[in-house]
Structures are given as structure tokens and as C-alpha cells.
């Protein structure tokens, strides 16, 4: 690593975004302490005495802490990493006792939910790659899906995962016991409609009021949704990609790419659109009378692109992590383009859709205005369930490639939107995401107030969670298992965007390859040092621009700027801001003459640049990059 560059410019009046950002770190570190006191037992598990379903629910326990390691990696409290591991292990013991886990891994469930629970684990691996216990777990979990594993999840002949529900117990045929008869009393599922097409005598929800029809639907769900492969299983590739990041084992890479290749070929044979099901003999539509749609968490039910599109993007991104080849994104690109081409203009308020509350929060009053709506699902009657596009999916394709075509896709979505992308609304959804539009507008140069506005939203939402905890009187025996995640006071979307130039991760099983990672040189850990704030304002294929501010009046901080959390990019050179002059000037003067700004270019030729931040100083760095120079890896500080 080169000689450190030194920040020279006095900050003068500290920028509001820097003060707000450091405040956000502080209140979240207060918040997670309150959360664990309110909801956790001394062994790290959650206070809970309520019922659990036969298969569903393990993800909700892990989701209570899902972004805590990310906060540590960005600069949260020193002890947060150990606390996060303690909770993971406590919850793992708790779920083992409840019968959900075998040898610390899910006994067998779908990867829509498994992906949600595993992002906590992946974040722990990324935040502390030197932890040998978690490394061993990463290997052991990934082995469950390799050819020849005793778990027998994978069939190398058909290149399929044998069942929609899978895990440490191997293929877990069938469905949840609660759905063995699927009647109209499943009221919470009514908004999603019928689980299957083509069941004789059942064409509407009211037909499920007949007990015989309810039994028939349950039997068909067991037969058609309880066997074979399904597209959401693509999220299992993150298990092997995460293990590969430790030591680049060819075995983990080979399986990841083999399984991804199999689904890419099926998409190509289906006109470029990813099907959602493969039967036991490796044939698309085998259990669904030839339909390419209808699989578990597939195009027909319950979420469509929300599950299939997410799994496709997660797997495609894993392919890029392993190979550096952006062509690995093509089948995810084609999937999204297929939907965008079929988009219509309509108002959210006037359109039937399954997940309305999400858009009411994200779009506010603009729900009354016509905007782009894309089909989310497909049945025998064609595409339906039109909703606004989820921007996180195309956003991550651009992040993975930084190719003009992926940026153009986002620009076209903005042109077709009926709302102002610069508007920052005060909400927080389940994925701790949803503010991609105003952030993209900021990166495009036409939303300059975004950093302060977004940090204000984050502070507001953290305070709301803390207030919810303060008035929470629910007895653990009466809790809904989603209760904890609704009170989790850690919100990382703003910090990810503003400090690292990275969107929130894909919630159903994605890795988090940060555009920029900071390392605290004095404390030997990841994250911004105390008092230091960072703002990434330029994200281009070969360039990252950022500002660092040391708000301390007395302490010098040393921060290492790394190009990517997986270390793939090389910083060729950095243009750094400089200052000359007589600051602070003579003491009898009423003020000092502002220093003269300048810049100089430093050759780096590596993926790290150390910056010394004297008290009350700021620096701007313009990093010129060569992307994908090095293999992605879980990198330690040393």
C-alpha cells in the first residue's frame, strides 16, 4: 500500500450530512442495545412462547438481526460483531430445539424464505472473514448442495435440486402441514388468489369454500408444489458463492456455475424467459401439465417477479462474483426486459394488485397518478397483477456490470414513471430498501439535497422503531413472529448508499459486494473510524468520487479506502484535494483567509489507499479504477 495521503482542508462549518450521518451511527448503536434488552434472553435467543408452523418461521427469527453485521462493517460499535454472532448462535440453538434446524441449518424449506434467513449469516461472514468457526459453517452448509452430498439435495444427472423444500435434511417432499387442505379460510392468502391453475372444479376463491375442493387443492399442491425443482432454488447459489469467497475452491465454483447454466438453458429454451418449475426427470412443466409457470413461489403464486426475479438476479450476481463476466447477467436482464416491454400506464389507486401497502408507502400521493405498471405474475389467462417495478432488481444489474445498457434500462424506467424520482419519502419497508429512485437521481446530478433528506428519513425511522419498543406491551406468548423485525432499529439503506455507493442487498439471499469498503487502520477492523463521515457522490464504471470528513476537534483518524468489499477493483490513481495558505492565520485577526484549494494525483496501483484525517479536516478523493482486476474474496484487514 502507498504512503498515506493527508487531508488538508479545514472543514469550517461542518456539512449537515456529516453530522447527521454520525448521529445515525450513534442512535442505531443505542437502538440495538435497547432491542436486545427488550426482546432477547441471556443466551442470545429471542423471547418467544407462541406457536410455530410445521415448516414456516425460521427465517423470521433470524430476520430480527438481519442487518446488524452490516452496521458493524460500515462502522457500528466495536462489540456489535460479537453481539451479532452471539444472537445468531442463540437463535440457532432455539430453532434447533423447535425442530426447524439440523446441524445448525434449515431442515428443509423453500429458498424464498431460506434466502431471507441466510443474509444474516452471509453478512457475518463478510464482516469478519477471519472467524474460523463461521468459515467452517460456510463450507459445511455449502456442501449440502454439492453432488455426492449425503443430504442428496442435488441431482447431477438432471442438474436440479430435487424438491422445492430442501436443506440439511435433504429433499423435504410436500408442503406445509397447514396447507394439506387449502380452503377459503386461508384468508390472509386470498389477495394472492388460487395457488394452482387447472385444478378441476376450482376456478375462483369461493370454490375453496367446498371442503372437497379444499382437500383437492391441498392434494394438488402436495403433488405439484411438493416435488421437483423451482426457480427460487437459484438463491442456493449464494451458499456456495459465499464459501468460495474464502479460498476459491473449484468445487464450490463448479456447482454454482453448473446450476446457473442449467437454468439459463431452460430460459433460453423458453424464449428467453426463465420458467419457474422443473419436474423430477428434468423437464420444464412436467408436474404442471406442460406449463412453464406454476411452481412453488413461482410466476403464478403468490409473488411472481418478487420471488422469481429476485432469485434470478441473486444467482446472476453470484455468477459475476465468481467469474467477473457480466454476460452472466443476461438471463436476469431478459427476464426484466420481458416484463418491462409488457408494462402499461395506470394509477396504483385504480389498479388491483396483491402488494398494495408497499407502494402506498413508497409512492404516497403519487399513487393517484398514472405510472408504469408491470405484470408481476402469469396464469392460464396470461400476465396479471400489475404493479410498479421494484427498482432494486435492475439497480443491482447495473451495479454488477456498470454497462451502459444496464444504466439505460434504469433511465427508461424513470422516463416511464409518473412520479418525481427526486422525492424522498419517510418510510421503511421489510427489505430496508425502496429509496433507489431518489438516490439514482442524486447520482445523476439532479437531486443535490438527497443526502440530508435520506439521512433524515433514516433517523426518523430509527426513532420510530425505538418509540415502538418503548410502548410495546405485547407478551412473548402472544407475539407474531414478524414482531421483532418490525421493531428492529437498525436501518442500513442510507449508510450503504451514501458511504459506500451501494444499494441495499437483494433481501431474498443476496451477497453484498460494496462499491467502497472502509477499514479503521488504528482499530484493525472494518468500517469508518469514530467521528469520520463519508459521502460517495460519483459512481461510474471506472470512477468513484467521495468525500471524507473528520468531525473530531482533537483526534487524528486513519481510514483505509478499499475498492470493493470483495477487493475486485484496482485503484489506478487518485486525485486528492489539497489546500495551501496561512490557515488558521494570526490570532489577532477576526477570521482567517480561506485556504486556496487545489488537487494532486497519486498513483495507487492497488485496491487500498490509506488516508490520514487530522482533526477538523476534510478531503475529496476521485478514484480512477480498473474493475475486476482481482478475484473476489473475503478479505481480512491485514
BELFEN-V272113 format. One record per residue. RES is the residue in one letter. SS is DSSP state (a for helix, b for strand, c for the rest). PSI is psi in degrees with one decimal (999 if undefined). Layout:
res->{RES/RES}
ss->{SS/SS}
psi->{PSI/PSI}
This chain:
res->{X/X/X/X/X/X/X/X/X/X/X/X/X/X/X/X/X/X/X/X/X/X/X/X/X/X/X/X/X/X/X/X/X/X/X/X/X/X/X/X/X/X/X/X/X/X/X/X/X/X/X/X/X/X/X/X/X/X/X/X/X/X/X/X/X/X/X/X/X/X/X/X/X/X/X/X/X/X/X/X/X/X/X/X/X/X/X/X/X/X/X/X/X/X/X/X/X/X/X/X/X/X/X/X/X/X/X/X/X/X/X/X/X/X/X/X/X/X/X/X/X/X/X/X/X/X/X/X/X/X/X/X/X/X/X/X/X/X/X/X/X/X/X/X/X/X/X/X/X/X/X/X/X/X/X/X/X/X/X/X/X/X/X/X/X/X/X/X/X/X/X/X/X/X/X/X/X/X/X/X/X/X/X/X/X/X/X/X/X/X/X/X/X/X/X/X/X/X/X/X/X/X/X/X/X/X/X/X/X/X/X/X/X/X/X/X/X/X/X/X/X/X/X/X/X/X/X/X/X/X/X/X/X/X/X/X/X/X/X/X/X/X/X/X/X/X/X/X/X/X/X/X/X/X/X/X/X/X/X/X/X/X/X/X/X/X/X/X/X/X/X/X/X/X/X/X/X/X/X/X/X/X/X/X/X/X/X/X/X/X/X/X/X/X/X/X/X/X/X/X/X/X/X/X/X/X/X/X/X/X/X/X/X/X/X/X/X/X/X/X/X/X/X/X/X/X/X/X/X/X/X/X/X/X/X/X/X/X/X/X/X/X/X/X/X/X/X/X/X/X/X/X/X/X/X/X/X/X/X/X/X/X/X/X/X/X/X/X/X/X/X/X/X/X/X/X/X/X/X/X/X/X/X/X/X/X/X/X/X/X/X/X/X/X/X/X/X/X/X/X/X/X/X/X/X/X/X/X/X/X/X/X/X/X/X/X/X/X/X/X/X/X/X/X/X/X/X/X/X/X/X/X/X/X/X/X/X/X/X/X/X/X/X/X/X/X/X/X/X/X/X/X/X/X/X/X/X/X/X/X/X/X/X/X/X/X/X/X/X/X/X/X/X/X/X/X/X/X/X/X/X/X/X/X/X/X/X/X/X/X/X/X/X/X/X/X/X/X/X/X/X/X/X/X/X/X/X/X/X/X/X/X/X/X/X/X/X/X/X/X/X/X/X/X/X/X/X/X/X/X/X/X/X/X/X/X/X/X/X/X/X/X/X/X/X/X/X/X/X/X/X/X/X/X/X/X/X/X/X/X/X/X/X/X/X/X/X/X/X/X/X/X/X/X/X/X/X/X/X/X/X/X/X/X/X/X/X/X/X/X/X/X/X/X/X/X/X/X/X/X/X/X/X/X/X/X/X/X/X/X/X/X/X/X/X/X/X/X/X/X/X/X/X/X/X/X/X/X/X/X/X/X/X/X/X/X/X/X}
ss->{c/c/c/c/b/b/c/c/b/b/c/c/c/c/c/a/a/a/a/a/a/a/a/a/a/a/a/a/a/a/a/a/a/a/a/a/a/a/a/b/c/c/c/c/c/b/c/c/c/c/c/c/c/c/c/c/c/a/a/a/a/a/a/c/c/c/c/a/a/a/a/a/a/a/c/c/c/c/c/a/a/a/a/a/a/a/a/a/a/a/a/a/a/a/a/a/a/c/c/c/b/b/c/c/b/b/c/c/b/c/a/a/a/a/a/a/a/a/a/a/a/a/a/a/a/a/a/c/c/c/c/a/a/a/a/a/a/a/a/a/a/a/a/c/c/c/c/c/c/c/c/c/c/b/b/c/c/c/c/b/b/c/c/c/c/b/c/c/c/c/c/c/c/c/c/c/a/a/a/c/c/c/c/c/c/c/a/a/a/a/a/a/c/c/c/c/c/c/c/c/c/c/c/c/a/a/a/a/a/c/a/a/a/a/a/a/a/a/a/a/a/a/a/a/a/c/c/c/b/b/a/a/a/a/a/a/a/a/a/a/a/a/a/a/a/a/a/c/c/a/a/a/a/a/a/a/a/a/a/a/a/a/a/a/a/a/a/a/a/c/c/c/c/c/c/c/b/b/c/c/c/c/c/b/c/c/c/c/c/c/c/c/c/c/c/c/c/c/c/c/c/c/c/c/a/a/a/a/a/a/a/a/a/a/a/a/a/a/a/a/a/a/a/c/c/a/a/a/a/a/a/a/a/a/a/a/a/a/a/a/a/c/c/b/b/b/c/a/a/a/c/c/c/c/c/a/a/a/a/a/a/a/a/a/a/a/a/a/c/c/b/b/b/b/b/b/b/b/b/c/c/b/b/b/b/b/b/c/c/c/a/a/a/a/a/a/a/a/a/a/a/c/c/a/a/a/a/a/a/a/a/a/a/a/a/a/c/c/c/c/c/c/c/c/c/c/c/c/c/c/c/c/c/c/c/a/a/a/a/a/a/a/a/c/c/c/c/c/c/a/a/a/a/a/a/a/a/a/a/a/a/a/a/a/a/a/a/a/a/a/a/c/c/c/c/a/a/a/c/c/c/c/a/a/a/a/a/c/c/c/c/c/a/a/a/a/a/a/a/a/c/c/c/c/c/c/c/c/c/c/c/c/c/c/c/b/b/b/b/b/c/c/c/c/b/b/c/c/c/c/c/b/b/b/b/b/b/b/b/b/c/c/b/b/b/b/b/b/b/b/c/c/c/c/c/c/b/b/b/b/b/b/b/c/c/c/c/c/c/b/b/b/b/b/b/b/b/b/b/b/c/c/c/c/c/c/c/c/c/c/c/c/c/c/c/b/b/b/b/b/b/b/b/b/b/b/c/b/b/b/b/b/b/c/c/c/b/b/b/b/b/b/b/b/b/b/c/c/c/c/c/c/c/c/c/c/c/c}
psi->{141.9/170.8/143.7/145.9/153.8/130.3/130.3/-18.8/122.3/138.9/-20.7/-125.5/115.0/138.8/141.7/-38.9/-35.3/-42.9/-43.3/-38.4/-45.8/-33.6/-38.9/-44.2/-46.2/-46.1/-31.9/-36.4/-32.2/-39.8/-44.8/-27.6/-44.0/-40.2/-47.9/-32.1/-37.2/-37.5/-3.5/150.3/165.2/-21.4/5.3/-9.9/173.4/144.5/111.7/132.0/14.7/-177.1/160.4/154.3/174.3/-34.2/-32.3/137.8/-23.9/-37.0/-35.8/-29.6/-45.0/-33.1/-15.2/-25.3/18.8/-36.1/12.6/-45.4/-29.9/-42.4/-42.3/-45.3/-27.4/-19.7/15.5/-177.4/148.8/-38.4/-1.0/-32.1/-41.9/-38.0/-41.3/-43.5/-41.3/-41.2/-39.3/-44.5/-37.9/-44.2/-36.7/-42.8/-41.5/-45.4/-29.5/-44.0/-31.4/-5.4/6.5/-28.9/152.7/122.1/44.9/6.3/152.7/129.5/-43.5/109.0/177.3/154.4/-5.2/-44.7/-39.0/-38.8/-39.6/-41.8/-30.6/-17.1/-25.8/-45.9/-47.5/-39.3/-34.6/-41.7/-42.8/-35.4/-28.3/75.3/-8.0/-7.1/109.2/-29.2/-43.9/-30.8/-46.3/-39.8/-41.1/-43.6/-46.3/-40.7/-41.3/-35.7/-25.1/-19.9/0.0/153.6/137.2/-3.5/139.2/-25.2/-26.4/36.5/-30.0/137.5/105.3/-20.2/-48.7/-6.7/49.9/150.7/129.5/-21.3/151.4/-32.2/122.5/166.3/-146.7/-24.7/6.7/-166.1/129.2/90.6/155.3/-162.6/-174.6/140.4/-32.7/-14.7/13.4/-28.8/123.4/95.4/179.4/-12.4/-8.5/62.7/-35.6/-18.2/-3.4/-36.9/-18.0/-8.5/-163.8/138.0/-26.3/147.4/155.0/21.4/121.4/131.3/1.7/105.4/-6.7/164.7/-37.7/-24.7/-22.1/-6.3/-24.5/119.0/-33.9/-40.7/-38.1/-41.1/-40.2/-42.3/-43.3/-42.0/-41.1/-35.3/-40.9/-44.3/-45.8/-30.2/-7.5/7.3/166.7/-179.4/158.3/151.2/-30.3/-16.3/-14.8/-25.6/-17.1/-18.8/-21.3/-31.0/-49.4/-33.9/-40.3/-42.5/-39.4/-34.2/-20.4/-48.1/10.0/40.4/127.1/-30.5/-43.7/-39.9/-42.4/-44.8/-43.3/-48.9/-33.7/-45.4/-39.8/-42.2/-41.0/-44.4/-33.5/-40.2/-38.8/-37.6/-43.4/-40.7/-16.0/31.3/19.5/-8.7/127.6/120.9/169.4/1.1/147.1/133.5/177.7/-24.4/10.9/17.9/128.4/132.3/3.8/-38.6/1.3/35.6/37.7/-4.0/135.7/-6.0/158.1/-4.4/173.4/128.2/45.2/-154.8/-30.0/-37.8/139.4/-16.4/-15.9/-123.1/-27.4/-31.4/-49.6/-46.6/-39.1/-46.5/-39.6/-44.9/-40.0/-49.0/-40.3/-41.0/-38.2/-38.0/-38.3/-39.9/-42.4/-34.4/-22.5/5.6/113.7/-12.2/-18.9/-14.0/-8.0/-42.5/-26.8/-38.4/-46.2/-37.2/-51.0/-43.1/-36.5/-41.7/-41.6/-35.8/-24.0/12.9/153.2/170.6/129.4/161.2/137.9/-41.3/-22.9/10.7/132.6/130.0/156.1/-31.8/72.8/-38.5/-30.7/-47.2/-28.9/-37.2/-42.5/-32.9/-16.5/-130.9/-21.7/-6.0/-19.2/-10.7/142.7/136.5/174.6/127.0/133.2/152.3/133.7/-25.3/165.7/134.0/-169.6/-22.7/4.8/-160.0/144.3/-174.9/64.6/129.0/163.7/150.9/142.2/113.6/-18.2/-31.2/-57.8/-26.6/-43.0/-29.7/-41.2/-41.6/-35.2/-25.6/-37.8/34.3/149.9/-34.3/-34.6/-34.0/-37.7/-35.7/-43.4/-40.1/-39.8/-35.8/-38.5/-41.9/-32.5/-3.5/146.8/24.3/161.4/115.9/-11.0/-11.2/130.4/113.9/149.7/89.7/165.6/119.1/-179.1/-38.4/2.6/42.7/-165.5/-3.3/29.9/-37.3/-53.8/-28.1/-42.1/-38.2/-38.0/-46.9/-27.0/-7.1/6.8/26.8/61.4/-24.5/5.9/-45.2/-48.0/-40.2/-43.8/-39.5/-34.3/-42.0/-46.1/-45.4/-39.5/-43.7/-35.8/-43.5/-39.2/-42.5/-38.9/-36.0/-37.2/-40.4/-38.9/-32.2/5.8/120.0/12.8/131.8/139.1/-30.6/-20.6/3.1/142.3/141.9/-5.1/-1.8/-42.5/-46.5/-25.0/-13.6/-3.2/119.1/4.0/121.0/113.7/-5.5/-47.7/-43.6/-39.4/-48.2/-50.4/-36.5/-29.3/-10.2/32.8/136.2/165.4/144.3/160.3/117.0/-27.8/47.3/17.9/150.8/171.7/77.6/99.1/144.2/-41.0/136.8/136.2/143.4/135.4/104.9/-30.3/-32.7/-3.4/45.8/163.8/158.3/162.8/140.9/163.9/144.2/-12.4/130.8/153.5/145.1/114.0/119.5/-5.1/122.1/102.9/167.1/-43.5/22.5/135.3/126.6/134.5/159.7/137.9/140.6/129.9/108.0/-9.3/139.6/-9.8/-21.3/131.0/136.5/146.5/123.1/134.3/127.1/119.4/137.1/89.7/135.1/-24.0/6.0/29.7/-25.5/149.8/130.8/107.9/-49.5/161.0/128.9/120.0/144.5/147.3/169.2/139.0/153.1/-169.9/21.7/137.7/5.0/-179.5/146.4/-30.3/-19.1/147.5/-22.7/175.6/152.5/128.6/138.7/155.2/120.2/150.9/-168.0/159.0/157.5/132.7/129.4/127.2/-55.9/46.7/-178.1/10.3/143.7/123.8/137.3/126.6/126.9/93.9/164.2/137.3/30.1/156.6/158.6/146.2/135.8/128.8/102.5/124.9/126.3/152.2/113.9/153.9/40.5/-35.4/157.7/139.5/144.5/154.1/111.3/133.3/168.5/-40.5/999}
